[in-house]
Amino acid sequence: MKRPRRFGAIRPIRTPRLQRGIPLRAVLPNAVTALALCFGLSGIRFAIGEQWEIAVAMVLIAGVLDGIDGRIARLVRAESRFGAELDSLSDAISFGVSPALILFLWSLEGVPRIGWIVALVYALFCALRLARFNAQIDDTHQPHKSAGFLTGIPAPAGALVAMVPLYLWLSTGQPLFRAPWVVAPWMALVATLMISSLATWSGAALRLRRRIRFEAIAILVVLAAAIVSAPWPSLTVVALLYLATIPFAIRAYRRVRQQRETAPASPSAPEPAAPEA
C-alpha cells in the first residue's frame, strides 16, 4: 500500500555562503602589491616629463616591493588566489607596460612604427609569461619548479635587464646607447627570454649553506652601497651578471634532470582519495 504523499513538507534550500571581502591578515601583502603597482605606473608619468632617473627608480622600487609582498603573505599565512591575481596584474603593468613605455618615450619614439611594435611585443610577452604562470599554478607536473628553477626570466628581472641601455646612457651620456637600433633588438631579446622555456635561478635553487651566509650578507651590503653611490653602473653590472648566470642555471637543471632519469624508480604511492563534492 502506497503512503500518502505529503505536499506540505518543503525541504529548505541551502544557498552557498558568500565570502565577503578578503581576510584582515591579507590586507598588508595586498596593500604592498597595490603600492608596487602605483610605483610602476608613476614611472610612466615621470617618463612623460622626461625625468628618466626618477622613472627608472619608480620601476626599481616596484621590483623591491614585488619581492617582499609574497614573503609577507607567507609570513602572515595570507596566501590567496586573489593575491596571486593582483600580483600578476601588478607585474604586467609595472614590469611590462611601464618599461615598454619608458623605453619608447626615451629612445624608440625616434622610429615610431617599428619602435611601437617592439614596445608592444615586450609588454605582450610579459603578459603572456604571467598568463602561463597563472595557468600552471595548480599544475602538479612542473619540472622546473619541482627542481627549484624558474621557466624563463621573471618579469621583474626582465624589466631590470631591459633598461640596461638607459642605465648606460645615464652613466656615460653617450648617444649610442639611446639609438633605436640598439634599444629595439635588446628589448626584443629580453622579451624572448621572458617567454622562453630556459631554466633560470630562483630563490629555492639558491639556498645558501650556513657557512657562507655571512659572506652573502657582506656581498649584499657592498652591493647596496654600490647602488647608492653609483646606481647606474652598478645596476648595469647586476643586470649583466644575471644574464651571465643563465647558462649555469641551464647546466645545473640539466644535471638535476639527468639525476632524476637515472635514479631508481621509487615505489608507487597509493592514489589519493577523490575530493568530496
C-alpha positions in Angstrom: 0.0 0.0 0.0 1.4 3.4 -1.0 1.9 6.0 1.6 0.0 9.3 1.1 2.2 12.0 -0.4 2.8 14.9 1.8 2.6 18.2 -0.1 3.1 20.4 2.9 6.6 19.4 3.7 9.1 21.5 1.8 12.8 21.0 2.2 14.8 24.1 2.8 17.2 25.1 0.0 20.7 25.6 1.2 22.3 28.6 -0.5 26.1 28.7 -0.7 27.7 31.1 1.8 29.2 34.1 0.1 32.7 35.1 1.0 32.7 38.8 1.8 35.9 40.6 1.1 39.3 39.3 2.0 40.7 38.3 5.4 42.1 41.0 7.6 45.5 39.4 7.6 45.6 39.6 3.8 45.3 43.4 3.7 49.0 44.1 4.3 50.5 41.9 1.5 47.8 43.0 -1.0 48.4 46.7 0.0 52.2 46.2 -0.7 51.3 44.7 -4.1 49.0 47.6 -4.9 51.7 50.0 -3.8 54.1 48.3 -6.3 51.5 48.9 -9.0 51.3 52.6 -8.1 55.1 53.0 -8.3 55.2 51.2 -11.7 52.5 53.5 -13.1 54.3 56.5 -11.7 57.3 55.6 -13.8 55.3 56.3 -16.9 54.3 59.7 -15.5 57.9 60.7 -14.9 58.9 59.4 -18.3 56.3 61.7 -20.0 58.1 64.5 -18.2 61.5 63.2 -19.4 62.6 62.7 -15.8 64.4 59.4 -16.7 66.2 58.9 -13.4 63.0 59.1 -11.4 61.1 56.9 -13.9 63.7 54.1 -13.6 63.7 54.5 -9.8 59.9 54.0 -9.8 60.2 50.7 -11.6 63.0 49.5 -9.4 61.1 50.4 -6.2 58.1 48.4 -7.6 60.5 45.5 -8.1 61.6 45.7 -4.4 58.0 45.8 -3.3 57.1 42.9 -5.5 59.9 40.9 -3.9 58.6 41.3 -0.4 54.8 41.1 -0.8 54.9 37.3 -1.3 57.1 36.8 1.7 54.8 38.9 3.8 51.9 36.8 2.6 53.6 33.6 3.6 54.7 35.1 6.9 51.1 36.0 7.9 49.7 33.0 6.2 47.6 35.1 3.9 48.3 33.5 0.5 45.2 33.5 -1.7 44.1 33.3 -5.3 43.1 37.0 -5.0 46.6 38.0 -4.0 48.1 35.9 -6.9 45.9 37.5 -9.5 46.6 41.0 -8.1 50.3 40.3 -8.1 50.2 39.2 -11.7 48.2 42.3 -12.7 50.7 44.5 -10.9 53.7 42.7 -12.6 52.2 43.1 -16.0 51.8 46.8 -15.6 54.9 47.6 -13.5 57.4 45.4 -15.4 55.7 45.0 -18.8 53.8 48.2 -19.7 55.8 50.7 -17.7 59.3 49.7 -19.0 58.0 49.4 -22.6 56.6 53.0 -22.5 59.6 54.4 -20.7 62.0 53.0 -23.3 59.7 54.0 -26.1 59.5 57.6 -24.9 63.2 57.7 -24.3 64.5 56.1 -27.5 62.1 54.2 -29.7 60.0 57.3 -30.4 62.6 58.2 -33.0 61.3 55.3 -35.1 57.6 55.4 -34.1 56.3 52.5 -36.2 59.0 49.9 -35.5 59.6 51.3 -32.0 55.9 51.0 -31.1 55.8 47.4 -32.4 58.8 46.5 -30.2 57.3 48.1 -27.2 54.0 46.2 -27.8 55.9 43.0 -28.2 57.7 43.5 -25.0 54.6 44.3 -23.0 52.6 41.4 -24.6 55.4 38.9 -24.0 55.5 39.9 -20.3 51.7 39.4 -20.1 52.0 36.1 -21.8 54.6 34.9 -19.4 52.4 35.9 -16.4 49.4 34.2 -18.0 51.4 31.0 -18.5 52.4 31.2 -14.8 48.8 31.6 -13.7 47.7 28.7 -16.0 50.3 26.4 -14.4 49.9 27.5 -10.8 47.7 24.4 -10.0 49.6 22.0 -12.3 51.4 19.3 -10.3 53.8 18.5 -13.2 56.2 21.4 -13.4 59.8 20.0 -13.9 61.5 23.4 -13.5 59.5 24.4 -10.4 59.9 21.0 -8.7 63.7 21.2 -9.2 63.8 24.8 -7.7 64.1 26.7 -11.0 62.0 29.1 -13.0 60.9 28.9 -16.6 62.3 31.9 -18.4 63.4 35.1 -16.7 60.8 36.6 -14.3 59.1 39.9 -15.1 60.9 42.0 -12.5 64.3 40.7 -13.8 63.1 41.3 -17.3 62.4 45.0 -16.5 65.8 45.3 -14.8 67.6 43.9 -17.8 65.6 45.6 -20.4 66.6 49.1 -19.1 70.4 48.4 -19.4 70.8 50.8 -22.4 69.1 53.5 -20.3 71.5 52.8 -17.4 74.5 53.1 -19.7 73.2 56.4 -21.1 72.6 57.8 -17.7 76.1 56.9 -16.5 78.0 57.8 -19.7 75.8 60.3 -21.6 76.8 58.5 -24.9 74.1 58.9 -27.6 75.0 55.4 -28.9 73.1 53.8 -26.1 70.0 55.8 -26.9 69.9 54.8 -30.6 66.8 52.9 -31.5 68.7 50.3 -33.5 70.5 49.4 -30.2 67.5 49.6 -27.8 65.0 47.7 -30.1 67.0 44.5 -30.5 67.9 44.5 -26.8 64.2 44.8 -25.8 63.3 42.0 -28.3 66.0 39.8 -26.8 64.7 40.3 -23.2 61.1 39.8 -24.3 62.1 36.5 -25.9 63.9 35.4 -22.7 60.8 36.1 -20.6 58.6 33.7 -22.6 61.4 31.1 -23.3 61.5 27.7 -21.7 65.0 28.1 -20.4 65.7 27.2 -16.8 66.7 30.2 -14.6 67.7 30.5 -11.0 65.0 31.0 -8.3 65.1 31.6 -4.6 64.6 27.9 -4.0 67.6 26.9 -6.1 69.9 29.4 -4.3 69.5 28.2 -0.7 72.7 29.1 1.0 74.7 26.9 3.4 75.2 28.2 6.8 79.0 28.6 6.4 78.6 31.1 3.5 75.5 33.0 4.7 77.7 35.7 6.4 79.7 36.2 3.2 76.4 36.5 1.3 75.2 39.2 3.7 78.5 41.1 3.2 78.1 40.9 -0.6 74.6 42.3 -0.3 75.8 45.2 1.9 78.6 46.0 -0.6 76.1 45.8 -3.5 73.6 48.1 -1.7 76.4 50.6 -1.0 77.5 50.5 -4.7 73.9 51.1 -5.9 73.6 54.1 -3.6 76.9 55.7 -4.5 76.9 54.8 -8.3 73.5 53.5 -9.2 73.6 53.3 -12.9 77.0 51.5 -13.4 76.0 49.1 -10.5 72.6 48.3 -12.0 74.3 47.6 -15.3 76.7 45.2 -13.7 73.9 43.5 -11.8 71.8 43.0 -14.9 74.7 41.7 -17.0 75.8 39.3 -14.2 72.2 38.0 -14.0 72.2 37.3 -17.8 75.6 35.5 -17.3 74.1 33.1 -14.8 71.5 31.8 -17.2 73.9 29.3 -18.9 74.9 28.0 -15.5 71.3 27.6 -14.5 70.6 25.6 -17.7 73.6 23.4 -17.0 72.5 22.9 -13.3 69.0 22.0 -14.4 70.2 19.5 -17.0 72.3 17.8 -14.3 69.3 17.6 -12.0 67.1 16.2 -14.8 69.8 13.5 -15.6 69.9 12.5 -12.0 66.2 12.1 -11.9 66.2 10.0 -15.0 69.0 7.7 -13.8 67.6 7.4 -10.2 65.8 4.2 -9.4 62.1 4.4 -9.5 60.5 4.8 -6.1 57.6 2.5 -5.1 54.4 3.8 -6.3 52.4 5.6 -3.7 48.7 4.9 -3.3 46.4 7.2 -5.3 44.9 10.0 -3.2 41.2 9.8 -2.5 39.0 11.8 -4.7 37.9 15.1 -3.1 34.4 15.4 -1.8 31.9 17.2 -4.0 
